[in-house]
């Protein structure tokens, strides 16, 4: 195959006649060498020797990027253009200033030699300024005497001394002000450090980065109060900390609890316990602000919850919340200034004062428990996102307080009922024992044991105990000493129960007694029904006691449900009946012959209110039973 031959179709280059001209060579030297200043005979000889040795400048320059050479050339051109513009600018300015000087001299000479001066004046000056309007005179300075010179020197010296004295006084004032400023600044930072050491959180204000602030609020509080828990630590004229709380009230607020009966206040208590007297330090101001904000939030949450408890007898009249306490008593909660709130207690109302303080303390503990629940809820996985924002739940504070108050009232009523029975039986010579255990939800030793076992904070365990249903246990030992009853009083104001129930359990009884026919546990939702059931069990037990061998076994049980006994006739005697009636404040025994009308029967009554009896001689139940039996046999 024949070899391919490449042919060039380009035009043969022609020699440029201007390439060898002197101007062209000078321009090339300026561009390549930067002018003739850096070209010497020695440098040219070195380049020639380097080219002969194969290390010429051609290789070095060929190794450099062409782009870099172009950039250097471009920057060099820009520098030359800038220098030329600067020179032209200076020349124009010098020409302008020289023209101004010429016009000034020409105008000055136009008064004496107008024709010659007119030749050198500029047209603009001729049009705007009349010729000869500027003149000059040679005056002789006044002769100053030696006395005047000395006076001038004295005045100069005086002004200098005055200036030096003013400067010294100004420096002294500045030093004094600076010293006072340093003392104030040191006092301010000492108090800030004391606040920090007390455990308060010191930070910068969000909108004033140059100002320090302190957080005294609660992170889990409602948004209306969480944002108010930040105050600025500003410095007053004395250097002390001034707590700037913004739009908050200047007077600290406190929650007041009062016990009222028929419009008369029996006792009152406030929720704050800190001493507000004496010198007001920064820590004390922060405590007051924190307690005030906490009580304001508590009052706000109590009002929110009170609107949902109308069915429980809770009323909101103005800013005062009314809670039902007993038949003729109410618990009032309102927010007042801590300076105006004074605890008081009427004579003989120490118990009401304790209740008022307990309500105030319980309300604060329950709000703190609600904050803990908010933190626990916020720490969990959030629910799926929805278009509607979930409403903020209402705290359960008043409901629990009402539950404990109602439970306490029910326990007091049951205690009075059992005390009346015990007094009546004691008057009859019978024993009736009951033991009341503490409320299971307020067992402090048990709470301490839970804290030691789980390691949870005491406040959290106590809050969980307060939120549990109120429950108390009462153990009864009936006169037979063989029958034991257990009454569990439980109060809860949440669904599905709204009130107090009374489970009555027969814990132990003889197998063949009249009490053994009653169901082991019965639950009552009314106090009167539970009391009737207890009286019924007491009647059954008394019937068993009367029919026991302890009383010679003369009487036999006929109808235990009604407390009726019967004695069979002996010989020519007549049969006789006896009925035992157990009531709240008395115990009555009725007896008579079977063939005689009930209206002509005999009876004996033991009353528990005054531990008295009806009759000339005080007798026991055993004496009355024997007397009734002797009448039959006699």
ZIFEN-V844816 format. One record per residue. N is the residue number from 0. RES is the residue in one letter. SS is DSSP state (~ for helix, > for strand, _ for the rest). OMEGA is omega in radians with two decimals (* if undefined). BURIAL is # if it has 24 or more other C-alpha atoms within 12 Angstrom, else .. Layout:
n->{N N}
res->{RES RES}
ss->{SS SS}
omega->{OMEGA OMEGA}
burial->{BURIAL BURIAL}
This chain:
n->{0 1 2 3 4 5 6 7 8 9 10 11 12 13 14 15 16 17 18 19 20 21 22 23 24 25 26 27 28 29 30 31 32 33 34 35 36 37 38 39 40 41 42 43 44 45 46 47 48 49 50 51 52 53 54 55 56 57 58 59 60 61 62 63 64 65 66 67 68 69 70 71 72 73 74 75 76 77 78 79 80 81 82 83 84 85 86 87 88 89 90 91 92 93 94 95 96 97 98 99 100 101 102 103 104 105 106 107 108 109 110 111 112 113 114 115 116 117 118 119 120 121 122 123 124 125 126 127 128 129 130 131 132 133 134 135 136 137 138 139 140 141 142 143 144 145 146 147 148 149 150 151 152 153 154 155 156 157 158 159 160 161 162 163 164 165 166 167 168 169 170 171 172 173 174 175 176 177 178 179 180 181 182 183 184 185 186 187 188 189 190 191 192 193 194 195 196 197 198 199 200 201 202 203 204 205 206 207 208 209 210 211 212 213 214 215 216 217 218 219 220 221 222 223 224 225 226 227 228 229 230 231 232 233 234 235 236 237 238 239 240 241 242 243 244 245 246 247 248 249 250 251 252 253 254 255 256 257 258 259 260 261 262 263 264 265 266 267 268 269 270 271 272 273 274 275 276 277 278 279 280 281 282 283 284 285 286 287 288 289 290 291 292 293 294 295 296 297 298 299 300 301 302 303 304 305 306 307 308 309 310 311 312 313 314 315 316 317 318 319 320 321 322 323 324 325 326 327 328 329 330 331 332 333 334 335 336 337 338 339 340 341 342 343 344 345 346 347 348 349 350 351 352 353 354 355 356 357 358 359 360 361 362 363 364 365 366 367 368 369 370 371 372 373 374 375 376 377 378 379 380 381 382 383 384 385 386 387 388 389 390 391 392 393 394 395 396 397 398 399 400 401 402 403 404 405 406 407 408 409 410 411 412 413 414 415 416 417 418 419 420 421 422 423 424 425 426 427 428 429 430 431 432 433 434 435 436 437 438 439 440 441 442 443 444 445 446 447 448 449 450 451 452 453 454 455 456 457 458 459 460 461 462 463 464 465 466 467 468 469 470 471 472 473 474 475 476 477 478 479 480 481 482 483 484 485 486 487 488 489 490 491 492 493 494 495 496 497 498 499 500 501 502 503 504 505 506 507 508 509 510 511 512 513 514 515 516 517 518 519 520 521 522 523 524 525 526 527 528 529 530 531 532 533 534 535 536 537 538 539 540 541 542 543 544 545 546 547 548 549 550 551 552 553 554 555 556 557 558 559 560 561 562 563 564 565 566 567 568 569 570 571 572 573 574 575 576 577 578 579 580 581 582 583 584 585 586 587 588 589 590 591 592 593 594 595 596 597 598 599 600 601 602 603 604 605 606 607 608 609 610 611 612 613 614 615 616 617 618 619 620 621 622 623 624 625 626 627 628 629 630 631 632 633}
res->{X X X X X X X X X X X X X X X X X X X X X X X X X X X X X X X X X X X X X X X X X X X X X X X X X X X X X X X X X X X X X X X X X X X X X X X X X X X X X X X X X X X X X X X X X X X X X X X X X X X X X X X X X X X X X X X X X X X X X X X X X X X X X X X X X X X X X X X X X X X X X X X X X X X X X X X X X X X X X X X X X X X X X X X X X X X X X X X X X X X X X X X X X X X X X X X X X X X X X X X X X X X X X X X X X X X X X X X X X X X X X X X X X X X X X X X X X X X X X X X X X X X X X X X X X X X X X X X X X X X X X X X X X X X X X X X X X X X X X X X X X X X X X X X X X X X X X X X X X X X X X X X X X X X X X X X X X X X X X X X X X X X X X X X X X X X X X X X X X X X X X X X X X X X X X X X X X X X X X X X X X X X X X X X X X X X X X X X X X X X X X X X X X X X X X X X X X X X X X X X X X X X X X X X X X X X X X X X X X X X X X X X X X X X X X X X X X X X X X X X X X X X X X X X X X X X X X X X X X X X X X X X X X X X X X X X X X X X X X X X X X X X X X X X X X X X X X X X X X X X X X X X X X X X X X X X X X X X X X X X X X X X X X X X X X X X X X X X X X X X X X X X X X X X X X X X X X X X X X X X X X X X X X X X X X X X X X X X X X X X X X X X X X X X X X X X X X X X X X X X X X X X X X X X X X X X X X X X X X X X X X X X X X X X X X X X X X X}
ss->{_ _ _ _ _ _ _ _ _ _ _ _ _ _ _ _ ~ ~ ~ ~ _ ~ ~ ~ ~ ~ ~ ~ ~ ~ ~ ~ ~ _ _ _ _ _ _ _ ~ ~ ~ ~ ~ ~ ~ ~ ~ ~ ~ ~ _ _ _ _ ~ ~ ~ ~ ~ ~ ~ _ _ ~ ~ ~ ~ ~ ~ ~ ~ ~ ~ ~ ~ ~ ~ ~ ~ ~ ~ ~ ~ ~ ~ ~ ~ ~ ~ ~ ~ ~ ~ ~ ~ ~ ~ ~ ~ ~ ~ ~ ~ ~ ~ ~ ~ _ _ _ _ ~ ~ ~ ~ ~ ~ ~ _ _ ~ ~ ~ ~ ~ ~ _ _ _ _ _ _ _ _ _ _ _ _ _ _ _ _ _ ~ ~ ~ ~ ~ ~ ~ ~ ~ ~ ~ ~ ~ ~ ~ ~ ~ ~ ~ ~ ~ ~ ~ ~ ~ ~ ~ ~ ~ ~ ~ ~ ~ ~ ~ ~ ~ ~ ~ ~ ~ ~ ~ ~ ~ ~ ~ ~ ~ ~ ~ ~ _ _ _ > > > > _ _ _ _ _ _ _ > > > > _ _ _ _ _ _ _ ~ ~ ~ ~ _ _ _ > > > > > > _ _ _ _ _ > > > > _ _ _ _ _ _ _ _ > > > > > > > > > _ _ > > > > > > > _ _ _ _ _ _ _ _ _ _ _ ~ ~ ~ ~ ~ ~ ~ ~ ~ ~ ~ ~ ~ ~ ~ ~ ~ ~ ~ ~ ~ ~ ~ ~ ~ _ _ _ ~ ~ ~ _ _ > > > _ _ > > > > > _ _ _ _ > > > > > > > > > _ _ _ _ _ _ > > _ _ _ _ ~ ~ ~ ~ ~ ~ ~ ~ ~ ~ ~ ~ ~ ~ ~ ~ ~ ~ ~ ~ ~ ~ ~ ~ ~ ~ ~ ~ ~ ~ _ _ _ _ _ _ _ _ _ _ _ _ _ _ _ _ _ _ ~ ~ ~ ~ ~ ~ ~ ~ ~ ~ ~ ~ ~ ~ ~ ~ ~ ~ ~ ~ ~ ~ ~ ~ ~ ~ ~ ~ ~ ~ _ _ _ _ _ > > > > _ _ _ ~ ~ ~ _ ~ ~ ~ ~ ~ ~ ~ ~ ~ ~ ~ _ _ _ ~ ~ ~ ~ ~ ~ ~ ~ ~ ~ _ _ > > > > > > > > _ _ _ _ _ _ > > > > > > > > > _ _ _ _ _ _ > > > > > > > > > > _ _ _ _ _ ~ ~ ~ ~ _ _ _ > > > > _ _ ~ ~ ~ ~ ~ ~ ~ ~ ~ ~ ~ ~ ~ ~ ~ ~ ~ ~ ~ ~ _ _ ~ ~ ~ _ _ _ _ > > > > ~ ~ ~ _ > > > > _ _ _ _ _ _ _ _ > > > > > > > _ _ _ > > > > > > > > _ _ _ _ ~ ~ ~ _ > > > > > > _ _ _ _ _ > _ _ _ _ _ _ _ ~ ~ ~ ~ ~ ~ ~ ~ ~ ~ ~ ~ ~ _}
omega->{-3.09 3.12 3.12 3.14 3.13 -3.14 3.10 -3.13 3.13 3.12 -3.13 -3.09 3.11 -3.10 -3.14 -3.08 -3.10 -3.08 -3.12 -3.13 -3.09 3.11 3.13 3.13 3.14 3.12 3.11 3.12 3.13 -3.11 -3.06 -3.03 -3.10 3.14 -3.10 -3.06 -3.09 -3.12 3.08 3.13 -3.13 3.14 3.10 3.11 3.11 3.11 -3.14 3.12 3.12 3.10 3.11 -3.13 3.13 -3.13 -3.08 3.13 -3.11 -3.14 -3.14 3.14 3.11 3.12 3.12 3.09 3.12 -3.12 3.14 3.10 3.13 3.12 3.12 3.13 3.14 3.12 3.14 3.12 3.14 3.12 3.13 -3.14 3.12 3.13 3.11 3.12 3.13 3.13 3.13 3.12 3.12 3.12 3.14 3.13 3.12 3.11 3.14 -3.13 3.11 3.09 3.08 3.14 3.11 3.10 -3.14 -3.14 -3.14 3.12 3.12 -3.13 -3.09 3.11 -3.08 3.13 -3.03 -3.08 -3.13 -3.13 -3.13 -3.13 -3.06 3.12 3.12 -3.14 -3.13 -3.14 3.11 -3.08 -2.99 -3.08 3.11 3.13 3.12 -3.12 -3.14 -3.13 -3.11 3.10 3.10 -3.12 -3.14 -3.14 3.13 -3.14 -3.12 -3.14 3.14 3.13 3.12 3.12 3.14 3.10 3.13 3.11 3.11 3.10 3.13 3.13 3.12 3.10 3.11 3.13 3.11 3.11 3.12 3.11 3.09 3.12 3.12 3.11 3.12 3.10 3.11 3.09 3.12 3.12 3.11 3.11 3.13 3.11 3.10 3.11 3.11 3.10 3.12 -3.14 3.11 3.11 -3.14 -3.09 3.03 3.12 3.07 3.11 3.10 3.09 3.12 -3.14 3.09 3.11 3.11 -3.13 3.14 -3.08 3.05 3.07 -3.09 -3.08 3.06 -3.03 3.14 -3.10 3.09 3.10 3.13 3.11 3.10 3.14 -3.06 -3.05 -3.09 3.13 3.09 -3.11 -3.13 -3.08 3.12 -3.12 3.13 -3.10 3.12 -3.11 3.13 3.09 -3.12 -3.11 3.12 -3.07 -3.14 -3.12 3.12 -3.14 3.03 -3.08 -3.14 -3.10 3.08 -3.03 -3.09 3.14 3.14 -3.14 3.08 -3.09 3.13 3.11 -3.13 3.11 -3.13 3.02 -3.04 3.06 3.12 3.10 3.14 3.14 3.14 -3.12 3.10 3.14 3.06 -3.01 -3.13 -3.12 -3.10 3.11 -3.11 3.13 3.11 -3.09 -3.10 3.06 3.14 3.13 3.13 3.09 3.12 3.10 3.10 3.14 3.13 -3.14 3.12 3.12 3.14 3.14 3.07 3.08 3.13 3.13 3.11 -3.13 3.10 3.09 3.10 -3.11 -3.10 3.14 -3.13 -3.07 3.11 -3.14 3.10 3.11 -3.14 -3.13 3.04 3.13 -3.04 3.10 -3.07 3.11 -3.12 3.10 3.06 -3.10 3.07 -3.05 -3.07 -3.12 3.08 3.04 -3.12 3.11 3.09 -3.10 -3.12 3.05 -3.08 3.09 -3.13 -3.08 3.13 3.10 3.11 3.13 3.11 3.13 -3.11 -3.12 3.13 3.13 3.09 3.09 3.09 3.13 -3.14 3.12 3.13 3.12 3.13 -3.13 -3.13 3.13 3.13 3.11 -3.12 3.05 3.06 3.09 3.08 3.07 3.10 3.10 3.08 3.11 3.13 3.13 3.14 3.14 -3.13 3.11 -3.11 3.09 3.12 -3.13 3.09 3.13 -3.13 3.11 -3.12 -3.12 3.11 -3.08 3.09 3.13 3.11 -3.14 -3.13 -3.13 3.13 3.09 3.08 3.13 -3.14 3.10 3.13 3.11 3.12 3.11 3.13 3.12 3.11 3.11 3.11 3.11 3.09 3.13 -3.12 3.10 3.09 3.11 -3.12 3.13 3.12 3.14 3.09 3.08 3.12 3.12 3.13 3.12 3.11 -3.06 3.01 -3.09 -3.11 3.10 3.12 3.13 -3.07 3.14 -3.11 -3.14 -3.06 3.07 3.10 3.09 3.12 3.10 3.11 3.11 3.14 -3.09 -3.06 -3.09 3.11 3.08 -3.13 -3.13 -3.14 3.11 3.10 3.09 3.08 3.11 3.13 -3.12 3.11 3.11 3.12 -3.08 3.09 -3.08 3.13 -3.13 -3.12 2.99 -3.06 -3.05 3.13 -3.12 3.11 -3.10 -3.13 3.12 3.07 3.12 3.07 3.12 -3.08 -3.13 3.07 -3.09 3.09 -3.11 0.01 -3.12 3.07 -3.14 -3.07 3.04 -3.04 3.00 3.12 -3.06 3.03 -3.05 3.12 3.08 3.09 -3.05 -3.08 -3.12 3.14 -3.13 -3.06 -3.13 -3.13 3.08 -3.06 -3.11 3.07 -3.09 3.14 -3.14 3.11 -3.09 -3.12 3.11 3.10 3.11 3.10 3.13 3.12 3.09 3.10 3.10 3.10 3.11 3.10 -3.12 3.09 3.08 3.12 3.12 -3.13 -3.11 -3.09 -3.14 -3.14 3.13 3.05 3.06 -3.12 -3.05 3.10 -3.11 3.11 3.09 -3.08 -3.11 3.13 3.14 -3.07 3.08 -3.09 3.05 -3.11 3.13 3.10 -3.11 3.13 -3.12 -3.13 3.07 -3.08 3.13 3.12 3.13 3.08 -3.13 3.11 3.09 -3.01 -3.05 3.14 3.04 -3.06 3.06 3.11 3.10 3.14 3.11 -3.08 -3.09 3.13 -3.13 -3.10 -3.14 -3.13 -3.12 3.07 3.11 3.06 -3.02 2.99 -3.13 -3.11 -3.09 -3.14 -3.12 -3.13 -3.12 3.08 -3.11 -3.10 -3.07 3.10 -3.11 3.10 3.13 -3.13 3.11 -3.13 -3.12 -3.14 3.11 3.12 3.11 3.13 3.11 -3.13 -3.07 3.14 *}
burial->{. . . . . . . . . . . . . . . . . . . . . . . . . . . . . . . . . . . . . . . . . . . . . . . . . . . . . . . . . . . . . . . . . . . . . . . . . . . . . . . . . . . . . . . . . . . . . . . . . . . . . . # # # # # # # # . . . . . . # # . # # # . . # . . . . . # # . . . . . . . . . . . . . . . . . . . . . . . . . . . . . . . . . . . . . . . . . . . . . . . . . . . . . . . # . . # # . . # . . . . # # # . . . . . . . . . # # # # # # # . # # # . . # . . # # # # # # # # . . . . . # # # # # . . . . . . # # # # # # # # # . . . . # # # # # # # # . . . . . . . . . # # # # # # # # # # # # # # # # # # # # # # # # # . . # . . # . # # # . . . # # # # # # . . . # # # # # # # # # # . . # . # # # . . . . . . # # # # # # # # # # # # # # # # # # # # # . . . . . . . . . . . . . . . . . . . . . # # # # # # # # # # # # # # # # # # . . # # . # # # # # # # # # # # # . # # # # # . # . . # # # # . . . . # . . . . . . . . . . . # # # # # # # # # # # # # # # # # # # # # # . # # # # # # # # # # # # . . . . . # # # # # # # # # # # . . . # # # # . # . . . . # # . . # . . # # . # # # # # # # # # # # # # # # # . . . . . # # # # . . # # . # # # # # # . . . . . . # # # # # # # # # # # # # # # # # # # . . . . . . . . # # # # # # # # . # # # . . . . . # # # # . # # # # # # . . # . .}
